[in-house]
Amino acid sequence: MLLENKVAIVTGAAQGLGEGIARLFASEGAEVALCDLNEQGASDIAAQIGKQTGHKAKAYGLDVSKKPEVVARVDAIAREFGRIDVLVNAAGVIKPVPFLEEDEANLDWHFNVNFRGPYLMSQAVARIMYKRGGCKIVNISSDSAVAAFPNEAAYGASKAALVALTRVIAKDLGVYGIYCNAICPGAILTPMLKNNFLTTPDKEKEYAEATALKRIAKPEDIGRVALFFACHLSDHVTGEHIMATAGDIMSQ
């Protein structure tokens, strides 16, 4: 097992990509702390993970944009599990809005969750990690960080900022044996994407046809990339971002 005896924190773990990553990590031997604004949803997933894998899984209600909450939850997780080896910043939001209709509230919402959240989580966890070293931070960015998509000014900018943050964390914390990498997924079959983009079978087909592989990702497809970054197989990789898009950027 690639994560045996490891402790992983996954944000946004009550559904979608975060849930998929938490399940995959537990199946690879990790004990998992599932953090989400939807504490009940995260608790339900944690109970399923514990039953299915036999590995410890516990849910924590958390607004990743609030520093006092972040610090308190990270400290509680470190005490409960005894260590932190991996952090996956998977919590994210998107609301497509035409640029001329964008308001500051929508801009702030995207940056608070998509950028400020990973910033605060990474800082809080790194202050514990640096004492041990050999720990991994994985940020979930987006193909919107490197390509322009209509109506995604706030979302794309927040995800591009997350890629930049990934590089700086890697540069600043490498001396402590802390790694930081990012994943830039394309379309994924998650509630967030289905609510905003993949709203009909025809839309799903349209998005699939735009990729080189003619398919849309499932959470486990991106989860396996996160697993690579979280385990020893990526021990000479830091400050990088992988485009996990089935070739949608390449094929445009």
C-alpha positions in Angstrom: 0.0 0.0 0.0 1.4 3.4 -1.0 0.1 5.3 2.0 0.4 2.7 4.8 0.9 4.3 8.2 0.3 7.8 6.8 -2.1 10.4 8.0 -3.8 12.6 5.4 -6.1 15.6 5.6 -8.5 16.1 2.7 -10.6 19.3 2.5 -13.8 19.4 0.5 -14.2 15.7 1.4 -18.0 15.5 1.8 -18.5 15.0 -2.0 -17.0 15.0 -5.4 -13.3 15.0 -5.9 -12.4 15.4 -2.2 -14.5 12.4 -1.3 -12.9 10.4 -4.1 -9.4 11.3 -2.9 -10.3 10.5 0.7 -11.7 7.1 -0.3 -8.7 6.2 -2.5 -6.1 7.3 0.2 -7.8 5.1 2.8 -7.8 2.2 0.4 -4.0 2.7 0.1 -3.6 2.5 3.8 -3.9 6.0 5.1 -5.8 7.3 8.1 -7.9 10.2 6.8 -9.2 13.4 8.3 -12.1 14.6 6.2 -12.7 18.4 6.4 -15.7 20.1 4.9 -18.2 22.9 5.6 -20.8 20.1 5.4 -19.7 18.3 8.5 -22.6 15.8 8.4 -21.8 14.9 4.8 -18.2 14.4 5.7 -19.2 12.3 8.7 -21.2 10.0 6.5 -18.3 9.5 4.2 -15.9 8.9 7.1 -18.2 6.2 8.5 -18.3 4.5 5.1 -14.5 4.6 4.7 -13.9 3.2 8.2 -16.3 0.3 7.5 -15.0 -0.5 4.1 -11.3 -0.2 4.8 -10.8 -0.7 8.5 -8.7 2.4 8.6 -9.4 5.4 10.9 -11.4 8.2 9.3 -12.8 11.2 11.1 -14.8 14.2 9.9 -14.3 17.8 10.9 -16.6 20.7 10.1 -14.4 23.5 8.6 -14.7 26.8 6.7 -11.2 26.8 5.1 -11.4 30.6 4.6 -11.5 31.3 8.4 -8.0 31.3 10.0 -9.1 30.6 13.6 -11.1 27.6 12.4 -8.3 26.3 10.3 -5.7 26.5 13.0 -8.0 24.9 15.6 -9.0 22.0 13.3 -5.4 21.3 12.2 -4.2 21.3 15.8 -7.1 19.0 16.7 -6.2 16.6 13.9 -2.6 16.5 14.8 -3.5 15.6 18.4 -6.1 13.0 17.4 -4.0 11.3 14.8 -0.5 11.9 16.3 1.0 13.2 13.0 0.2 14.7 9.6 1.9 13.4 6.5 -0.3 14.6 3.6 -2.6 17.6 3.0 -4.9 17.7 0.0 -6.5 21.1 -0.6 -9.5 19.9 -2.6 -12.2 22.3 -1.3 -13.3 24.6 -4.1 -16.1 26.7 -5.6 -17.2 28.0 -9.0 -19.9 30.2 -10.2 -19.6 31.2 -13.9 -20.4 34.9 -14.4 -19.8 37.1 -17.5 -16.9 39.4 -16.8 -18.9 42.6 -17.1 -21.5 41.2 -14.6 -18.9 40.1 -12.1 -19.1 41.8 -8.7 -16.7 41.9 -5.8 -18.7 39.5 -3.7 -18.3 36.8 -6.3 -14.6 37.6 -6.7 -14.0 37.5 -3.0 -16.0 34.2 -2.6 -13.8 32.5 -5.2 -10.5 33.8 -3.7 -11.6 33.0 -0.1 -12.2 29.4 -0.8 -10.0 28.6 -3.8 -6.9 30.5 -2.7 -7.1 31.7 0.8 -8.3 28.3 2.0 -5.3 26.4 0.6 -3.0 29.2 1.8 -4.3 29.0 5.4 -4.4 25.2 5.4 -0.9 24.8 4.0 0.5 27.3 6.5 -1.2 25.7 9.5 -0.2 22.2 8.5 3.4 23.2 7.5 4.0 24.6 11.0 3.5 21.1 12.2 5.0 19.2 9.3 8.4 21.1 9.3 9.4 19.5 12.5 9.3 16.0 10.8 9.9 16.7 7.1 9.1 14.3 4.3 5.5 15.6 4.1 3.4 16.3 1.0 1.0 19.1 0.1 -1.3 18.6 -2.9 -3.3 21.6 -4.3 -6.3 21.0 -6.6 -6.1 23.8 -9.1 -7.8 23.7 -12.6 -7.1 23.8 -16.3 -8.7 27.3 -16.0 -5.4 28.3 -14.3 -3.6 28.1 -17.7 -6.4 28.4 -20.3 -9.1 31.1 -20.8 -12.6 29.8 -20.5 -15.7 32.1 -20.8 -17.3 33.5 -17.7 -14.5 32.2 -15.4 -12.6 35.4 -14.5 -12.8 35.0 -10.8 -12.5 31.2 -10.8 -9.6 31.1 -13.3 -7.7 33.8 -11.5 -8.1 32.1 -8.1 -6.9 28.8 -9.6 -3.9 30.5 -11.3 -3.0 32.1 -8.0 -3.1 28.7 -6.4 -0.5 27.4 -8.9 1.7 30.3 -8.1 1.3 29.7 -4.4 2.3 26.0 -5.0 5.6 27.1 -6.4 6.4 29.5 -3.5 5.5 26.9 -0.9 7.7 24.4 -2.6 10.6 26.9 -2.8 10.2 28.1 0.8 9.6 24.8 2.5 11.7 22.4 0.6 14.5 22.9 3.1 12.2 21.3 5.7 11.5 18.3 3.5 8.0 19.6 2.7 6.8 19.0 -0.9 4.1 21.0 -2.7 2.6 20.2 -6.0 -0.7 21.0 -7.9 -3.1 19.2 -10.1 -5.0 21.1 -12.9 -7.9 18.9 -13.8 -10.3 19.4 -16.7 -13.9 18.4 -16.5 -14.7 15.8 -13.7 -18.0 14.0 -13.1 -18.7 15.7 -9.8 -21.7 17.6 -8.4 -20.0 20.9 -8.8 -19.4 20.4 -12.5 -22.7 18.8 -13.1 -24.5 21.8 -11.6 -22.6 24.3 -13.6 -21.5 22.7 -16.9 -22.3 19.0 -17.4 -26.0 19.7 -17.0 -27.3 17.4 -19.7 -26.1 14.2 -21.5 -25.5 16.4 -24.6 -23.3 18.7 -22.6 -21.3 15.8 -21.2 -20.8 14.5 -24.7 -19.7 18.0 -25.9 -17.1 18.2 -23.1 -15.8 14.6 -23.7 -15.5 15.3 -27.5 -13.3 18.4 -26.7 -10.6 16.1 -25.2 -8.0 14.1 -26.9 -9.1 10.9 -25.1 -12.8 11.6 -25.7 -13.8 11.1 -22.0 -14.5 13.1 -18.9 -12.7 12.3 -15.7 -14.1 10.4 -12.8 -12.9 11.5 -9.3 -10.6 8.4 -9.1 -8.8 9.5 -12.3 -7.7 12.7 -10.5 -7.3 10.8 -7.2 -4.6 8.7 -8.7 -2.6 11.7 -9.6 -3.0 13.0 -6.1 -1.9 9.6 -4.8 1.3 10.0 -6.9 2.0 13.3 -5.4 1.2 12.1 -1.9 3.4 9.0 -1.8 7.1 8.2 -2.2 6.9 7.9 -5.9 7.1 11.7 -6.2 10.0 12.2 -3.9 12.0 14.1 -6.5 9.1 16.3 -7.6 8.1 19.6 -6.0 6.7 23.0 -7.2 5.1 21.4 -10.3 1.6 21.2 -11.7 0.2 18.4 -13.8 -2.5 18.9 -16.4 -4.9 16.1 -15.8 -7.4 16.9 -18.5 -7.6 14.0 -21.0 -5.9 16.4 -23.3 -8.5 19.1 -23.4 -6.0 22.0 -23.5 -3.8 20.2 -26.0 -6.8 19.5 -28.3 -8.1 23.1 -28.5 
